[in-house]
Amino acid sequence: MTIDAEKLDLFTRELQLCAVKPGETVVVLTADDEWREHAQIFMVAAGNLGARTFNLNVRRGQANAVGVQGRHPLVDNELAMRTLKSASLVIDMVGLLFSREQAQIQAAGARILRVMEPFHILRQMFPTEDLRRRVEHAKAMMEKARKLRFTSAAGTDITYRLGQYPVISEYGYTDEPGRWDHFPSGFAFTQGNDGGIEGSVVLQPGDVLCAFKKYVESPIRLRVEKGMVVEVAGEGLDADLVRSYIESFHDPRAYAISHIGWGLNEKARWYQFAVTRDLASEHVMNALSFYGNVLFSLGPNLEVGGSNDTACHLDLPMRRCSLWLDDVQVLRDGDVIHPQMRVAR
């Protein structure tokens, strides 16, 4: 296999941000033939940095299809789990997010880097130290806050009580034992207290339905009581899509409000789904990370230490919202106005 020099340079710089050093063990986790070139180049890059490295390849199977959160080939695979727990760094190209297995690997001290995007997205959104600084500032603010509220001119007005769950930061690399991140990314988020989320959310044209990789075209109105969606309303196709998708899991926990946060990556493109030539090959990190979005979501909360492991997850990045932590305004109509998080244009 011929190694692409540009890709090797980028992956090497990413592993340097992850503080890979001689003597560490880097395991690249893949399934079937997925991401074969990425895996090989990551191993060459890790080897060049002096790390021991190998590819752990598992069979995905129909029951572990991409897009079903928390369901993957490591379930009941004790040998694979022992291997991953002993690693210094796991490069996850399978998708362990929202799974008990990922939590166990992290608890063993391995840092995890999820990589699920094609090379042009990795290059476009490559992380920086300044992005880390701004995301970590957002995390610190959320850790101190006891209330988050966001609104929109379309009618959104919802309040989250905070403090029960930890805050997670994602800036595109991980250099701390037990820490997970996604290459690329750029946001911070937490979970509202159990039963402590009340209000209404109105998704408008241009907001993103990540599960379908499409933009909202007709308004969707969600009524939330005690942390659960109790009504999905709207006259258009989009409301029907959301209702049908949630109902298909036959799990009342799918209606639970999941994580909440906002995007800070100025390199991410809100409009990416509209211009890509190969939608199927791209993940959703542009949508989750774009600067000034409110990352509203439904479904599981294992990532923040909760107990909801429903397989139904809906990320719904929203534009043109205003957001406050306690009485401090962070976003105004989709623009980051807090001086410690704002990017000079």
SEDREN-154254 format. One record per residue (C-alpha): z, y, x; residue in three letters. Coordinates in pm, whole numbers, padded with zeros to 5 digits, always signed. Last residue first. Example, Ala and Ser with C-alpha at 12.3 -4.5 7.8 and 13.67 -1.06 7.14 Angstrom:
+00714-00106+01367Ser/+00780-00450+01230Ala/
//
This chain:
+01239+03757-01363Arg/+01591+03739-01218Ala/+01743+03417-01346Val/+02053+03446-01567Arg/+02338+03205-01526Met/+02602+03425-01361Gln/+02486+03735-01552Pro/+02516+03578-01900His/+02205+03689-02089Ile/+02005+03367-02107Val/+01731+03436-02363Asp/+01678+03223-02674Gly/+01769+03489-02929Asp/+02073+03593-02723Arg/+02233+03326-02509Leu/+02568+03321-02323Val/+02789+03539-02543Gln/+03160+03529-02459Val/+03397+03524-02759Asp/+03483+03151-02748Asp/+03167+03020-02585Leu/+02883+03191-02769Trp/+02522+03100-02840Leu/+02218+03280-02982Ser/+01910+03079-03076Cys/+01541+03156-03020Arg/+01439+02801-02930Arg/+01590+02463-03016Met/+01596+02138-02818Pro/+01639+01846-03061Leu/+01746+01527-02880Asp/+01771+01245-03131Leu/+01941+00921-03032His/+01955+00605-03240Cys/+02084+00301-03048Ala/+02439+00370-03168Thr/+02694+00346-02889Asp/+02960+00577-03038Asn/+03281+00520-02839Ser/+03310+00844-02642Gly/+03331+00886-02266Gly/+03088+01177-02225Val/+02783+00955-02170Glu/+02907+00715-02439Leu/+02829+00982-02700Asn/+02558+00824-02912Pro/+02365+00991-03196Gly/+02249+01343-03277Leu/+02147+01631-03053Ser/+02132+02008-03002Phe/+02013+02134-02663Leu/+02002+02509-02718Val/+01703+02636-02521Asn/+01737+02931-02285Gly/+01535+02804-01989Tyr/+01364+02472-02049Phe/+01575+02170-01960Ser/+01554+01926-02251Leu/+01187+01992-02330Ala/+01071+01977-01969Asn/+01280+01662-01923Met/+01113+01475-02207Val/+00939+01178-02040His/+00571+01183-01951Glu/+00334+00887-01933Ser/+00263+00874-02307Ala/+00167+01241-02323Leu/-00120+01202-02079Asp/-00331+01518-02063Arg/-00033+01750-02095Thr/-00091+02093-02249Val/+00092+02085-02584Ala/+00373+01857-02465Phe/+00448+02102-02182Gln/+00497+02409-02408Tyr/+00869+02451-02338Trp/+00795+02435-01968Arg/+01067+02373-01710Ala/+01062+02583-01392Lys/+01324+02826-01528Glu/+01572+02542-01552Asn/+01879+02666-01741Leu/+01885+02470-02066Gly/+02176+02476-02311Trp/+02454+02248-02430Gly/+02558+02020-02714Ile/+02610+01644-02713His/+02619+01417-03020Ser/+02655+01501-03387Ile/+02697+01176-03579Ala/+02424+01069-03824Tyr/+02331+00766-03611Ala/+02688+00644-03664Arg/+02586+00535-04015Pro/+02375+00258-03860Asp/+02077+00106-04041His/+01857+00203-03744Phe/+01555+00278-03967Ser/+01755+00540-04159Glu/+01758+00774-03860Ile/+01381+00754-03817Tyr/+01312+00787-04188Ser/+01523+01101-04223Arg/+01377+01263-03910Val/+01019+01185-04008Leu/+01072+01297-04367Asp/+01212+01629-04245Ala/+00906+01667-04023Asp/+00658+01593-04301Leu/+00748+01904-04499Gly/+00980+01990-04786Glu/+01304+02008-04595Gly/+01654+01868-04619Ala/+01864+01630-04409Val/+02215+01615-04558Glu/+02554+01481-04451Val/+02507+01514-04076Val/+02842+01419-03927Met/+03088+01611-03708Gly/+03335+01701-03981Lys/+03059+01831-04208Glu/+02707+01914-04093Val/+02416+02023-04313Arg/+02077+01981-04149Leu/+01775+02184-04256Arg/+01431+02094-04122Ile/+01162+02364-04129Pro/+00792+02268-04099Ser/+00590+02229-03778Glu/+00857+02096-03541Val/+00699+02018-03207Tyr/+00611+01672-03087Lys/+00724+01414-02835Lys/+00833+01181-03120Phe/+01189+01115-03003Ala/+01192+01461-02845Cys/+01152+01649-03173Leu/+01119+01998-03025Val/+01160+02343-03179Asp/+00830+02527-03210Gly/+00836+02552-03588Pro/+01201+02582-03698Gln/+01503+02352-03699Leu/+01779+02487-03920Val/+02132+02377-03831Val/+02424+02423-04068Ser/+02799+02425-04022Gly/+03098+02225-03905Glu/+03192+02030-03592Ile/+03554+01930-03531Gly/+03567+01577-03673Gly/+03593+01432-03324Asp/+03591+01725-03082Asn/+03247+01857-02991Gly/+03064+01692-02704Gln/+02962+01850-02374Thr/+02653+01987-02206Phe/+02509+02144-01892Ala/+02140+02198-01815Phe/+01869+02161-01550Gly/+01675+01837-01514Ser/+01446+01654-01268Pro/+01559+01404-01143Phe/+01840+01302-01378His/+02203+01291-01270Asp/+02495+01050-01256Trp/+02810+01090-01042Arg/+03023+00795-00929Gly/+03051+00915-00570Pro/+02915+01271-00524Glu/+02571+01369-00391Asp/+02368+01363-00711Thr/+02036+01534-00780Tyr/+01845+01711-01058Gly/+02070+01982-01200Tyr/+02261+01798-01471Glu/+02618+01899-01553Ser/+02851+01706-01783Ile/+03155+01852-01961Val/+03445+01626-02052Pro/+03554+01550-02410Tyr/+03850+01656-02625Gln/+03839+02027-02536Gly/+03591+02179-02778Leu/+03568+02273-03147Arg/+03201+02311-03234Tyr/+03071+02577-03472Thr/+02737+02591-03656Ile/+02526+02874-03792Asp/+02153+02812-03813Thr/+01981+03025-04076Gly/+01636+03105-03939Ala/+01770+03410-03755Ala/+01960+03170-03535Ser/+02320+03076-03463Thr/+02533+02898-03207Phe/+02907+02857-03183Arg/+03116+02691-02915Leu/+03495+02686-02931Lys/+03779+02588-02700Arg/+03626+02715-02378Ala/+03767+02643-02031Lys/+03554+02336-01956Glu/+03254+02508-02112Met/+03276+02795-01864Met/+03303+02560-01567Ala/+02998+02364-01684Lys/+02790+02678-01724Ala/+02888+02780-01370His/+02787+02434-01249Glu/+02446+02483-01409Val/+02401+02822-01237Arg/+02502+02693-00894Arg/+02292+02378-00926Arg/+01986+02584-01019Leu/+02053+02800-00713Asp/+02069+02491-00489Glu/+01722+02397-00607Thr/+01573+02112-00807Pro/+01204+02011-00823Phe/+01069+02096-01168Met/+00695+02114-01088Gln/+00704+01842-00822Arg/+00892+01593-01038Leu/+00662+01681-01329Ile/+00348+01618-01120His/+00496+01291-00994Phe/+00539+01122-01330Pro/+00884+01134-01497Glu/+01153+00867-01543Met/+01384+00903-01243Val/+01757+00851-01309Arg/+01979+00907-01007Leu/+02305+00713-01004Ile/+02605+00748-00774Arg/+02791+00426-00710Ala/+03170+00453-00724Gly/+03259+00142-00927Ala/+03321+00367-01226Ala/+02959+00479-01204Gln/+02834+00121-01229Ile/+03068+00057-01523Gln/+02951+00368-01708Ala/+02589+00261-01661Gln/+02671-00082-01803Glu/+02841+00068-02108Arg/+02510+00227-02200Ser/+02415+00579-02309Phe/+02167+00616-02020Leu/+02060+00297-01845Leu/+01689+00385-01836Gly/+01481+00145-01626Val/+01381+00369-01335Met/+01739+00410-01211Asp/+01772+00501-00844Ile/+02112+00356-00760Val/+02301+00515-00471Leu/+02587+00376-00260Ser/+02533+00027-00399Ala/+02808-00231-00466Ser/+02810-00170-00841Lys/+02434-00227-00850Leu/+02459-00572-00693Thr/+02749-00682-00912Arg/+02555-00565-01219Met/+02245-00759-01120Ala/+02451-01077-01081Leu/+02634-01023-01411Glu/+02325-00982-01629Asn/+02497-00982-01973Asp/+02319-00654-02067Val/+02129-00544-01757Leu/+01790-00576-01930Pro/+01827-00263-02149His/+01964-00130-02477Arg/+02164+00192-02444Gly/+01899+00410-02605Gln/+01591+00249-02752Val/+01309+00459-02607Gly/+01170+00201-02366Val/+01188-00149-02508Ala/+01476-00379-02429Asn/+01436-00631-02711Ala/+01069-00685-02620Gln/+01143-00795-02266Gly/+01242-00574-01971Arg/+01225-00821-01687Arg/+01426-00702-01389Val/+01332-00565-01049Asn/+01599-00479-00792Leu/+01408-00302-00513Asn/+01564-00276-00168Phe/+01724-00028+00069Thr/+01951+00000+00370Arg/+01973+00367+00460Ala/+01857+00528+00786Gly/+01685+00834+00639Leu/+01343+00674+00701Asn/+01464+00373+00503Gly/+01549+00592+00206Ala/+01204+00753+00214Ala/+01030+00415+00242Val/+01241+00285-00049Met/+01162+00591-00261Phe/+00794+00541-00184Ile/+00798+00181-00303Gln/+00983+00263-00624Ala/+00757+00555-00716His/+00452+00332-00663Glu/+00589+00054-00885Arg/+00697+00286-01166Trp/+00682+00008-01429Glu/+00548-00332-01322Asp/+00836-00535-01473Asp/+01155-00328-01482Ala/+01284-00113-01196Thr/+01614-00044-01015Leu/+01584+00108-00667Val/+01898+00019-00471Val/+02003+00254-00190Val/+02268+00119+00046Thr/+02430+00361+00290Glu/+02441+00295+00665Gly/+02247+00604+00765Pro/+02267+00891+00516Lys/+02162+00975+00161Val/+02310+01317+00075Ala/+02149+01333-00274Cys/+01976+01655-00164Leu/+01842+01450+00128Gln/+01723+01190-00122Leu/+01523+01461-00304Glu/+01377+01589+00021Arg/+01262+01237+00107Thr/+01111+01196-00240Phe/+00913+01519-00196Leu/+00790+01431+00155Asp/+00694+01078+00051Leu/+00505+01212-00249Lys/+00306+01454-00036Glu/+00232+01187+00227Ala/+00098+00932-00023Asp/+00186+00591+00117Ile/-00100+00342+00133Thr/+00000+00000+00000Met/
//
